[in-house]
Amino acid sequence: MRGSRQAFQVCGDAEGVIAIETLQLEVEVENQILQHLSALVDVDVPSVQKLRKQLTSRTLDMDSARARLLYLFITLPPIHRGWGIVFERFLCLFIYFFVSLLARLRENGWTDFHEIFREGVE
């Protein structure tokens, strides 16, 4: 009877030590990982969502401008079709420039917009 009491005492002490270690581990994980993740979520996620909305808006603007220009080209009288070909080439160059500008903006995280735009124009 006395031996089993000691065994239960040792098991109880071991469980207490394990509980303390588990609690310390949880506190350490919360301090080292979860605080950094919550800061990341609070700061970076809203800016990413804002940039995603801006990209969607700019893409829709570009598509509507392309549709309007295409409609204008289609409705030109046959006399002005030669100018339409020149205009179409200009439009292709403009779209290429705009797409390359968007790609460079994505690479740089949309931070150096004015400097990138100046480089693209020069």
Secondary structure, DSSP 4 states (H G I P E B T S, - for coil): -HHHHHHHHHHHHHHHHHHHHHHHHHHHHIIIIIHHHHHHHHHHHHHHHHHHHHHHHHHHHHHHHHHHHHHHHHTS-GGGHHHHHHHHHHHHHHHHHHHHHHHHHHHTTT--HHHHHHHHH-
